[in-house]
């Protein structure tokens, strides 16, 4: 395996402002439009300019934990930085709080008693809308163990542990023509060989652009594979 998860890229109309919001909320060091992860996260957050409508739920969203500060304290801090409450149909007895960042991207602050995210950092999970097949694909693509595989739901973690990436299984939400968030992988070896390997696992190629290739996972979600720079 010669690819690693480099970044989760967020497309934004104001990438500088959104990078500031998330950098302040997560407490991650900022470098340009990138946020450099803490020791508990395997990827950076990158922000790029794009004007995309946001009339559907994102395919990916972040779950923040409440192990080092109370859930209410984390909610209050997020609101003070520019987040807003968001109704996505959650039930009154659900323990998590759904918020939106300044560009409307939904994220959740999870209750202190949640056991699923035990052992993770403040950014505990990238929660995704997706089939079992896409979870199996990403486990093989990244060589991360498939630690949860039940009733169509899947979840993976880096081999050293830490943050989850998990897919909720069907039924799937309606997808936007282009996602506002996508993964970026870097290939340490031959880029074409890695692209071929990912195609063999179920991905497809959508665009070549120099030393980077846009691909789609088995559910049709965009991601990029780049050579080392």
C-alpha positions as CSV (number, residue, x, y, z in Angstrom):
1,X,0.0,0.0,0.0
2,X,1.6,3.3,-1.1
3,X,-1.1,5.9,-0.5
4,X,-2.0,7.7,2.6
5,X,-4.8,10.0,3.6
6,X,-3.4,13.5,3.3
7,X,-6.3,15.8,3.7
8,X,-10.0,16.4,3.9
9,X,-10.6,19.2,1.5
10,X,-13.6,21.6,2.1
11,X,-14.8,23.7,-0.8
12,X,-16.0,27.1,0.4
13,X,-17.0,30.5,-1.0
14,X,-14.7,32.1,1.7
15,X,-12.0,29.5,2.3
16,X,-10.0,32.0,4.4
17,X,-12.9,32.7,6.8
18,X,-13.8,29.0,7.0
19,X,-10.2,28.0,7.8
20,X,-10.2,30.6,10.6
21,X,-13.4,29.2,12.1
22,X,-12.3,25.6,12.1
23,X,-8.7,26.4,13.2
24,X,-10.1,28.3,16.2
25,X,-12.6,25.6,17.0
26,X,-10.2,22.7,16.7
27,X,-7.2,24.5,18.0
28,X,-5.1,23.3,15.0
29,X,-2.1,25.2,13.7
30,X,-2.8,27.0,10.4
31,X,-0.6,27.1,7.4
32,X,-2.1,29.2,4.6
33,X,-5.5,27.5,3.9
34,X,-4.5,24.3,5.6
35,X,-5.0,23.3,9.2
36,X,-2.3,21.0,10.4
37,X,-3.7,18.1,12.6
38,X,-3.0,17.4,16.2
39,X,-1.6,14.0,17.2
40,X,-5.0,12.3,17.3
41,X,-6.0,13.0,13.6
42,X,-4.4,11.3,10.6
43,X,-5.1,14.1,8.1
44,X,-5.1,17.9,7.7
45,X,-8.1,20.0,6.7
46,X,-7.6,22.0,3.5
47,X,-9.9,24.8,2.3
48,X,-10.3,25.7,-1.4
49,X,-12.5,28.2,-3.2
50,X,-15.6,27.0,-5.0
51,X,-19.1,28.4,-5.2
52,X,-21.4,25.5,-4.8
53,X,-25.0,25.4,-3.7
54,X,-25.8,23.9,-0.3
55,X,-29.4,22.8,-0.6
56,X,-28.7,19.1,0.3
57,X,-26.9,17.5,3.3
58,X,-23.2,16.9,2.8
59,X,-22.0,13.4,2.2
60,X,-19.4,13.9,4.9
61,X,-19.6,15.8,8.2
62,X,-17.5,16.0,11.4
63,X,-18.2,14.7,14.9
64,X,-16.5,16.5,17.7
65,X,-16.2,14.9,21.1
66,X,-16.8,16.2,24.6
67,X,-14.3,14.3,26.7
68,X,-12.0,17.2,27.7
69,X,-14.8,19.9,28.0
70,X,-18.5,19.5,28.5
71,X,-20.8,19.3,25.5
72,X,-22.5,22.6,26.4
73,X,-19.1,24.3,26.7
74,X,-18.1,23.0,23.3
75,X,-21.5,24.1,21.8
76,X,-21.2,27.6,23.4
77,X,-17.6,28.0,22.0
78,X,-18.7,26.9,18.5
79,X,-21.6,29.4,18.6
80,X,-19.3,32.2,19.8
81,X,-17.1,31.5,16.8
82,X,-19.9,31.8,14.2
83,X,-21.7,28.4,14.2
84,X,-25.4,28.1,14.3
85,X,-27.9,25.5,15.4
86,X,-29.2,23.3,12.6
87,X,-32.3,21.1,12.3
88,X,-31.7,18.1,10.1
89,X,-34.6,16.1,11.5
90,X,-32.9,14.9,14.7
91,X,-35.2,13.7,17.5
92,X,-35.5,15.5,20.8
93,X,-34.0,12.6,22.8
94,X,-30.9,12.3,20.6
95,X,-27.8,13.2,22.6
96,X,-25.8,15.0,20.0
97,X,-26.1,18.6,19.1
98,X,-26.2,19.5,15.4
99,X,-24.6,22.8,14.3
100,X,-23.6,24.4,11.0
101,X,-20.4,26.2,10.4
102,X,-20.4,29.7,8.8
103,X,-21.0,28.3,5.3
104,X,-23.8,25.9,6.4
105,X,-21.7,22.7,6.6
106,X,-23.3,20.5,9.3
107,X,-21.3,19.1,12.2
108,X,-22.2,17.4,15.4
109,X,-20.9,17.9,19.0
110,X,-21.3,14.5,20.7
111,X,-22.4,14.0,24.3
112,X,-19.8,13.2,27.0
113,X,-21.3,9.7,27.6
114,X,-20.8,8.5,24.0
115,X,-18.7,5.3,24.0
116,X,-18.3,4.9,20.2
117,X,-15.7,7.7,20.1
118,X,-13.8,6.7,23.2
119,X,-10.1,7.0,22.7
120,X,-10.4,9.6,20.0
121,X,-9.3,13.3,20.1
122,X,-11.6,16.3,19.8
123,X,-12.2,15.5,16.1
124,X,-13.5,12.1,16.8
125,X,-15.0,11.0,13.5
126,X,-15.6,11.8,9.9
127,X,-19.2,10.5,9.5
128,X,-20.2,9.7,6.0
129,X,-23.3,8.7,4.1
130,X,-22.4,5.6,2.2
131,X,-22.9,1.9,1.5
132,X,-21.1,-1.0,3.0
133,X,-19.2,-1.4,-0.3
134,X,-17.6,2.1,0.0
135,X,-16.5,1.3,3.6
136,X,-14.9,-1.9,2.4
137,X,-13.2,0.0,-0.4
138,X,-11.7,2.7,1.8
139,X,-10.5,0.1,4.3
140,X,-8.6,-1.6,1.5
141,X,-7.5,1.6,-0.2
142,X,-5.9,3.0,2.9
143,X,-5.0,-0.3,4.5
144,X,-6.9,0.7,7.6
145,X,-8.7,-2.1,9.6
146,X,-12.4,-2.5,9.1
147,X,-13.3,-2.4,12.8
148,X,-17.1,-2.1,12.4
149,X,-19.2,-4.0,9.9
150,X,-22.8,-4.5,10.9
151,X,-26.2,-4.1,9.2
152,X,-24.6,-2.2,6.3
153,X,-22.7,0.2,8.5
154,X,-18.9,0.2,8.4
155,X,-16.1,2.0,10.2
156,X,-12.4,2.2,9.9
157,X,-9.5,3.6,11.9
158,X,-5.8,4.1,11.3
159,X,-3.7,1.1,12.4
160,X,-2.4,3.1,15.4
161,X,-6.0,4.0,16.4
162,X,-7.6,7.3,16.8
163,X,-10.2,9.0,14.6
164,X,-13.0,7.0,13.0
165,X,-14.2,7.3,9.4
166,X,-17.6,5.6,9.3
167,X,-20.4,5.1,6.8
168,X,-24.0,4.9,7.9
169,X,-25.3,2.4,5.3
170,X,-28.5,2.6,3.2
171,X,-30.9,4.3,2.7
172,X,-28.6,7.0,1.2
173,X,-29.4,10.7,1.1
174,X,-29.8,12.5,-2.2
175,X,-26.4,13.4,-3.4
176,X,-25.4,16.8,-4.7
177,X,-23.8,16.9,-8.2
178,X,-20.5,17.7,-6.5
179,X,-19.6,17.1,-2.9
180,X,-18.4,20.1,-0.8
181,X,-15.9,17.8,1.0
182,X,-13.6,15.2,-0.5
183,X,-10.5,13.2,0.6
184,X,-7.1,13.8,-0.9
185,X,-4.6,10.9,-1.0
186,X,-0.9,11.1,-1.7
187,X,1.0,8.3,-3.5
188,X,4.5,7.6,-2.2
189,X,5.3,5.4,-5.2
190,X,4.2,5.3,-8.8
191,X,1.1,7.3,-9.2
192,X,-0.2,5.4,-12.2
193,X,0.3,2.1,-10.3
194,X,-1.6,3.4,-7.3
195,X,-4.5,4.6,-9.5
196,X,-4.7,1.2,-11.2
197,X,-4.8,-0.5,-7.8
198,X,-7.6,1.8,-6.6
199,X,-9.5,1.0,-9.9
200,X,-9.1,-2.6,-9.1
201,X,-10.7,-2.1,-5.7
202,X,-13.8,-0.4,-7.3
203,X,-12.9,3.2,-7.9
204,X,-13.1,5.0,-11.3
205,X,-11.0,7.7,-12.9
206,X,-12.8,11.0,-13.8
207,X,-9.9,13.4,-14.6
208,X,-6.1,13.5,-15.0
209,X,-4.4,16.8,-14.2
210,X,-0.7,16.6,-14.2
211,X,0.6,14.9,-11.1
212,X,-2.9,14.4,-9.6
213,X,-5.9,12.3,-10.6
214,X,-9.5,12.8,-9.7
215,X,-11.3,9.6,-8.9
216,X,-14.7,8.4,-7.7
217,X,-15.2,5.8,-5.0
218,X,-17.8,3.0,-5.5
219,X,-20.6,5.3,-4.4
220,X,-19.5,8.0,-6.9
221,X,-17.9,10.4,-4.4
222,X,-15.0,12.4,-5.6
223,X,-11.5,12.1,-4.2
224,X,-8.0,13.0,-5.5
225,X,-4.8,11.1,-5.6
226,X,-1.6,13.1,-5.9
227,X,2.1,12.4,-6.3
228,X,4.4,13.5,-3.6
229,X,5.3,17.2,-3.8
